[in-house]
Amino acid sequence: MSIKSVKFRGRHNSRLAVLFLVTGIAALVLFVVLSVLSAIRGETPLSFGIAGVTAGIISAAGVAGSVIATRERDIYMKVPIAGMIINGISMILYVIVYVLGIV
């Protein structure tokens, strides 16, 4: 029996996992942009805070969505795990910044 005669199920990248990986990268980039702009300007407008809170919420949803994406069948696991890691890092950064901002 040769390897060509055996039929394997094809794996694929989960669309949900790719979506949350992209949102995690966007949230991380937004964190860097907001941090740099805040450092340059000093006093920042309210829109920076709204953008930060929104990105933090999106990061939290990204972690949850990536966990859900890992439960799909026949997918590559690297993309959902990368989404969990990147969204988790950005969510932790947002929480740290806002806790330090309150204190």
DOGUTOR-918946 format. One record per atom (N, C-alpha, C): residue in three letters; residue number from 1; atom name; x, y, z. Coordinates in nm, 2 decimals. Each point is the difference from the previous one (the first is absolute). Last residue first. Layout:
N
> rest_nr_atom_x_y_z
> ALA_NUM_CA_X_Y_Z;
...
***
This chain:
103
> rest_nr_atom_x_y_z
> VAL_103_N_-0.42_5.52_3.88;
> VAL_103_CA_0.07_0.03_0.12;
> VAL_103_C_0.08_0.12_-0.01;
> ILE_102_N_-0.25_-0.15_-0.36;
> ILE_102_CA_-0.09_0.03_0.10;
> ILE_102_C_0.07_0.04_0.13;
> GLY_101_N_0.24_-0.14_-0.38;
> GLY_101_CA_-0.06_0.13_-0.03;
> GLY_101_C_-0.10_0.04_0.11;
> LEU_100_N_0.21_-0.43_0.00;
> LEU_100_CA_0.10_0.11_0.03;
> LEU_100_C_-0.06_0.14_-0.02;
> VAL_99_N_-0.26_-0.36_-0.13;
> VAL_99_CA_0.01_-0.01_0.15;
> VAL_99_C_0.10_0.11_0.04;
> TYR_98_N_-0.06_-0.05_-0.46;
> TYR_98_CA_-0.12_0.06_0.07;
> TYR_98_C_0.01_-0.01_0.15;
> VAL_97_N_0.35_-0.20_-0.26;
> VAL_97_CA_-0.01_0.14_-0.02;
> VAL_97_C_-0.11_0.07_0.07;
> ILE_96_N_0.02_-0.47_0.02;
> ILE_96_CA_0.11_0.06_0.07;
> ILE_96_C_0.00_0.15_-0.01;
> VAL_95_N_-0.30_-0.25_-0.26;
> VAL_95_CA_-0.04_0.00_0.14;
> VAL_95_C_0.11_0.07_0.08;
> TYR_94_N_0.09_-0.06_-0.45;
> TYR_94_CA_-0.10_0.10_0.02;
> TYR_94_C_-0.05_0.00_0.14;
> LEU_93_N_0.32_-0.33_-0.12;
> LEU_93_CA_0.06_0.14_-0.01;
> LEU_93_C_-0.11_0.10_0.02;
> ILE_92_N_-0.15_-0.44_-0.01;
> ILE_92_CA_0.08_0.02_0.12;
> ILE_92_C_0.06_0.14_0.00;
> MET_91_N_-0.21_-0.14_-0.39;
> MET_91_CA_-0.10_0.02_0.11;
> MET_91_C_0.07_0.03_0.13;
> SER_90_N_0.26_-0.12_-0.37;
> SER_90_CA_-0.05_0.14_-0.02;
> SER_90_C_-0.10_0.03_0.11;
> ILE_89_N_0.18_-0.44_0.00;
> ILE_89_CA_0.11_0.11_0.02;
> ILE_89_C_-0.06_0.14_-0.01;
> GLY_88_N_-0.28_-0.36_-0.12;
> GLY_88_CA_0.02_0.00_0.15;
> GLY_88_C_0.11_0.10_0.03;
> ASN_87_N_-0.10_-0.07_-0.45;
> ASN_87_CA_-0.11_0.07_0.06;
> ASN_87_C_0.02_0.00_0.15;
> ILE_86_N_0.32_-0.24_-0.24;
> ILE_86_CA_0.01_0.15_-0.04;
> ILE_86_C_-0.11_0.07_0.07;
> ILE_85_N_0.00_-0.47_0.07;
> ILE_85_CA_0.12_0.07_0.05;
> ILE_85_C_0.00_0.15_-0.02;
> MET_84_N_-0.34_-0.27_-0.20;
> MET_84_CA_-0.01_0.01_0.15;
> MET_84_C_0.11_0.07_0.06;
> GLY_83_N_0.03_-0.08_-0.46;
> GLY_83_CA_-0.11_0.10_0.03;
> GLY_83_C_-0.02_0.01_0.15;
> ALA_82_N_0.29_-0.34_-0.15;
> ALA_82_CA_0.06_0.14_-0.02;
> ALA_82_C_-0.10_0.11_0.03;
> ILE_81_N_-0.16_-0.43_0.00;
> ILE_81_CA_0.09_0.02_0.12;
> ILE_81_C_0.07_0.13_-0.01;
> PRO_80_N_-0.28_-0.14_-0.36;
> PRO_80_CA_-0.08_0.04_0.12;
> PRO_80_C_0.09_0.02_0.12;
> VAL_79_N_0.23_-0.13_-0.40;
> VAL_79_CA_-0.07_0.13_-0.01;
> VAL_79_C_-0.09_0.03_0.12;
> LYS_78_N_0.23_-0.42_-0.04;
> LYS_78_CA_0.09_0.11_0.02;
> LYS_78_C_-0.07_0.13_0.00;
> MET_77_N_-0.19_-0.45_-0.08;
> MET_77_CA_-0.02_0.06_0.13;
> MET_77_C_0.09_0.12_0.02;
> TYR_76_N_-0.27_-0.24_-0.43;
> TYR_76_CA_0.14_0.02_0.05;
> TYR_76_C_-0.01_0.08_0.13;
> ILE_75_N_-0.41_-0.32_-0.14;
> ILE_75_CA_0.06_0.13_-0.03;
> ILE_75_C_0.14_0.00_0.04;
> ASP_74_N_-0.40_-0.33_0.04;
> ASP_74_CA_0.09_0.00_-0.11;
> ASP_74_C_0.05_0.13_-0.04;
> ARG_73_N_-0.40_0.05_0.33;
> ARG_73_CA_0.07_-0.13_-0.04;
> ARG_73_C_0.08_0.03_-0.13;
> GLU_72_N_-0.12_0.35_0.43;
> GLU_72_CA_-0.05_-0.05_-0.13;
> GLU_72_C_0.08_-0.12_-0.04;
> ARG_71_N_0.08_0.26_0.40;
> ARG_71_CA_-0.09_-0.12_0.01;
> ARG_71_C_-0.05_-0.05_-0.13;
> THR_70_N_0.27_0.40_0.07;
> THR_70_CA_0.08_-0.12_0.02;
> THR_70_C_-0.08_-0.13_0.01;
> ALA_69_N_-0.20_0.44_-0.04;
> ALA_69_CA_0.05_-0.05_-0.13;
> ALA_69_C_0.09_-0.12_0.02;
> ILE_68_N_-0.17_0.23_0.38;
> ILE_68_CA_-0.11_-0.07_-0.07;
> ILE_68_C_0.05_-0.06_-0.13;
> VAL_67_N_0.30_0.26_0.24;
> VAL_67_CA_-0.02_-0.12_0.07;
> VAL_67_C_-0.12_-0.08_-0.06;
> SER_66_N_0.09_0.42_-0.18;
> SER_66_CA_0.11_-0.09_-0.03;
> SER_66_C_-0.01_-0.13_0.07;
> GLY_65_N_-0.31_0.35_0.10;
> GLY_65_CA_-0.02_-0.06_-0.13;
> GLY_65_C_0.11_-0.10_-0.04;
> ALA_64_N_0.05_0.24_0.41;
> ALA_64_CA_-0.12_-0.10_0.00;
> ALA_64_C_-0.02_-0.06_-0.13;
> VAL_63_N_0.33_0.33_0.02;
> VAL_63_CA_0.04_-0.11_0.07;
> VAL_63_C_-0.11_-0.11_0.01;
> GLY_62_N_-0.11_0.41_-0.20;
> GLY_62_CA_0.10_-0.08_-0.09;
> GLY_62_C_0.05_-0.12_0.08;
> ALA_61_N_-0.27_0.32_0.22;
> ALA_61_CA_-0.08_-0.08_-0.09;
> ALA_61_C_0.09_-0.09_-0.09;
> ALA_60_N_0.22_0.30_0.27;
> ALA_60_CA_-0.07_-0.10_0.09;
> ALA_60_C_-0.09_-0.09_-0.09;
> SER_59_N_0.20_0.36_-0.22;
> SER_59_CA_0.10_-0.10_0.04;
> SER_59_C_-0.06_-0.11_0.09;
> ILE_58_N_-0.27_0.37_-0.12;
> ILE_58_CA_0.02_-0.08_-0.11;
> ILE_58_C_0.11_-0.11_0.03;
> ILE_57_N_-0.07_0.32_0.32;
> ILE_57_CA_-0.12_-0.09_0.00;
> ILE_57_C_0.01_-0.09_-0.12;
> GLY_56_N_0.33_0.33_0.04;
> GLY_56_CA_0.01_-0.10_0.11;
> GLY_56_C_-0.11_-0.10_0.00;
> ALA_55_N_-0.01_0.36_-0.31;
> ALA_55_CA_0.10_-0.10_-0.04;
> ALA_55_C_0.02_-0.10_0.12;
> THR_54_N_-0.28_0.36_0.09;
> THR_54_CA_-0.06_-0.09_-0.11;
> THR_54_C_0.10_-0.11_-0.04;
> VAL_53_N_0.15_0.33_0.30;
> VAL_53_CA_-0.10_-0.09_0.07;
> VAL_53_C_-0.06_-0.10_-0.11;
> GLY_52_N_0.29_0.33_-0.16;
> GLY_52_CA_0.07_-0.10_0.08;
> GLY_52_C_-0.09_-0.09_0.07;
> ALA_51_N_-0.18_0.36_-0.25;
> ALA_51_CA_0.07_-0.10_-0.09;
> ALA_51_C_0.07_-0.11_0.08;
> ILE_50_N_-0.19_0.36_0.24;
> ILE_50_CA_-0.10_-0.08_-0.06;
> ILE_50_C_0.06_-0.11_-0.09;
> GLY_49_N_0.29_0.32_0.18;
> GLY_49_CA_-0.05_-0.09_0.10;
> GLY_49_C_-0.11_-0.10_-0.05;
> PHE_48_N_0.17_0.34_-0.28;
> PHE_48_CA_0.10_-0.10_0.02;
> PHE_48_C_-0.04_-0.10_0.10;
> SER_47_N_-0.28_0.37_-0.09;
> SER_47_CA_-0.01_-0.10_-0.10;
> SER_47_C_0.11_-0.11_0.01;
> LEU_46_N_-0.03_0.40_0.28;
> LEU_46_CA_-0.08_-0.11_0.04;
> LEU_46_C_-0.01_-0.11_-0.10;
> PRO_45_N_0.44_0.32_0.00;
> PRO_45_CA_-0.14_0.01_-0.01;
> PRO_45_C_-0.08_-0.12_0.05;
> THR_44_N_0.50_0.15_0.18;
> THR_44_CA_-0.07_-0.07_-0.11;
> THR_44_C_-0.15_0.03_0.00;
> GLU_43_N_0.52_0.19_0.19;
> GLU_43_CA_-0.15_0.00_0.03;
> GLU_43_C_-0.07_-0.05_-0.12;
> GLY_42_N_0.45_-0.07_-0.08;
> GLY_42_CA_-0.01_0.02_0.14;
> GLY_42_C_-0.15_-0.01_0.04;
> ARG_41_N_0.24_-0.06_-0.44;
> ARG_41_CA_-0.09_0.11_0.03;
> ARG_41_C_-0.01_0.04_0.15;
> ILE_40_N_0.28_-0.37_-0.17;
> ILE_40_CA_0.04_0.13_-0.07;
> ILE_40_C_-0.09_0.11_0.04;
> ALA_39_N_-0.08_-0.43_0.18;
> ALA_39_CA_0.13_0.05_0.05;
> ALA_39_C_0.04_0.13_-0.07;
> SER_38_N_-0.40_-0.22_-0.13;
> SER_38_CA_-0.02_0.06_0.13;
> SER_38_C_0.14_0.05_0.06;
> LEU_37_N_0.00_-0.22_-0.42;
> LEU_37_CA_-0.07_0.13_-0.01;
> LEU_37_C_-0.02_0.07_0.14;
> VAL_36_N_0.19_-0.44_-0.02;
> VAL_36_CA_0.09_0.10_-0.06;
> VAL_36_C_-0.07_0.14_-0.01;
> SER_35_N_-0.26_-0.36_0.15;
> SER_35_CA_0.10_0.03_0.10;
> SER_35_C_0.10_0.10_-0.05;
> LEU_34_N_-0.34_-0.15_-0.29;
> LEU_34_CA_-0.06_0.08_0.11;
> LEU_34_C_0.11_0.03_0.11;
> VAL_33_N_0.12_-0.29_-0.35;
> VAL_33_CA_-0.03_0.13_-0.06;
> VAL_33_C_-0.05_0.09_0.11;
> VAL_32_N_0.07_-0.45_0.12;
> VAL_32_CA_0.13_0.07_-0.03;
> VAL_32_C_-0.03_0.14_-0.05;
> PHE_31_N_-0.37_-0.27_0.06;
> PHE_31_CA_0.06_0.03_0.13;
> PHE_31_C_0.13_0.08_-0.02;
> LEU_30_N_-0.22_-0.16_-0.38;
> LEU_30_CA_-0.07_0.11_0.05;
> LEU_30_C_0.06_0.04_0.14;
> VAL_29_N_0.16_-0.39_-0.20;
> VAL_29_CA_0.05_0.11_-0.07;
> VAL_29_C_-0.07_0.13_0.05;
> LEU_28_N_-0.16_-0.40_0.18;
> LEU_28_CA_0.14_0.02_0.04;
> LEU_28_C_0.06_0.12_-0.07;
> ALA_27_N_-0.43_-0.14_-0.13;
> ALA_27_CA_0.00_0.06_0.13;
> ALA_27_C_0.14_0.03_0.06;
> ALA_26_N_-0.04_-0.22_-0.42;
> ALA_26_CA_-0.05_0.14_-0.01;
> ALA_26_C_0.00_0.07_0.14;
> ILE_25_N_0.11_-0.46_-0.02;
> ILE_25_CA_0.11_0.08_-0.06;
> ILE_25_C_-0.04_0.15_-0.01;
> GLY_24_N_-0.34_-0.30_0.13;
> GLY_24_CA_0.10_0.01_0.11;
> GLY_24_C_0.12_0.08_-0.05;
> THR_23_N_-0.34_-0.10_-0.31;
> THR_23_CA_-0.04_0.10_0.10;
> THR_23_C_0.10_0.02_0.11;
> VAL_22_N_0.09_-0.34_-0.32;
> VAL_22_CA_0.01_0.14_-0.06;
> VAL_22_C_-0.05_0.10_0.10;
> LEU_21_N_-0.05_-0.44_0.13;
> LEU_21_CA_0.14_0.03_0.00;
> LEU_21_C_0.02_0.14_-0.06;
> PHE_20_N_-0.43_-0.17_0.00;
> PHE_20_CA_0.04_0.05_0.14;
> PHE_20_C_0.15_0.02_0.00;
> LEU_19_N_-0.18_-0.16_-0.40;
> LEU_19_CA_-0.07_0.12_0.03;
> LEU_19_C_0.05_0.06_0.13;
> VAL_18_N_0.14_-0.43_-0.13;
> VAL_18_CA_0.07_0.10_-0.07;
> VAL_18_C_-0.06_0.14_0.02;
> ALA_17_N_-0.22_-0.37_0.20;
> ALA_17_CA_0.13_0.02_0.06;
> ALA_17_C_0.08_0.10_-0.08;
> LEU_16_N_-0.41_-0.12_-0.18;
> LEU_16_CA_-0.02_0.07_0.13;
> LEU_16_C_0.13_0.03_0.07;
> ARG_15_N_-0.01_-0.26_-0.39;
> ARG_15_CA_-0.02_0.14_-0.03;
> ARG_15_C_-0.02_0.08_0.13;
> SER_14_N_0.30_-0.45_-0.04;
> SER_14_CA_-0.13_0.04_0.04;
> SER_14_C_-0.02_0.15_-0.04;
> ASN_13_N_0.33_-0.35_-0.25;
> ASN_13_CA_0.00_0.10_0.10;
> ASN_13_C_-0.14_0.05_0.03;
> HIS_12_N_0.11_-0.51_-0.16;
> HIS_12_CA_-0.01_0.13_-0.05;
> HIS_12_C_0.01_0.10_0.11;
> ARG_11_N_0.06_-0.57_-0.16;
> ARG_11_CA_-0.01_0.10_0.10;
> ARG_11_C_0.00_0.14_-0.07;
> GLY_10_N_-0.15_-0.51_-0.18;
> GLY_10_CA_0.08_0.12_-0.02;
> GLY_10_C_-0.02_0.10_0.11;
> ARG_9_N_-0.02_-0.55_-0.01;
> ARG_9_CA_-0.09_0.12_0.00;
> ARG_9_C_0.09_0.12_-0.01;
> PHE_8_N_0.16_-0.46_-0.22;
> PHE_8_CA_0.00_0.07_0.12;
> PHE_8_C_-0.10_0.12_0.00;
> LYS_7_N_0.10_-0.50_-0.27;
> LYS_7_CA_-0.06_0.13_-0.01;
> LYS_7_C_-0.01_0.07_0.14;
> VAL_6_N_0.31_-0.39_-0.28;
> VAL_6_CA_-0.06_0.03_0.13;
> VAL_6_C_-0.05_0.14_-0.01;
> SER_5_N_0.25_-0.20_-0.35;
> SER_5_CA_-0.13_-0.06_0.00;
> SER_5_C_-0.07_0.03_0.13;
> LYS_4_N_0.45_0.14_-0.09;
> LYS_4_CA_-0.09_0.07_-0.09;
> LYS_4_C_-0.15_-0.06_0.01;
> ILE_3_N_0.38_-0.19_0.23;
> ILE_3_CA_-0.05_0.12_0.07;
> ILE_3_C_-0.10_0.08_-0.09;
> SER_2_N_0.06_-0.54_-0.06;
> SER_2_CA_0.08_0.12_-0.01;
> SER_2_C_-0.07_0.12_0.07;
> MET_1_N_-0.01_-0.56_0.04;
> MET_1_CA_-0.08_0.12_0.00;
> MET_1_C_0.09_0.12_0.00;
***
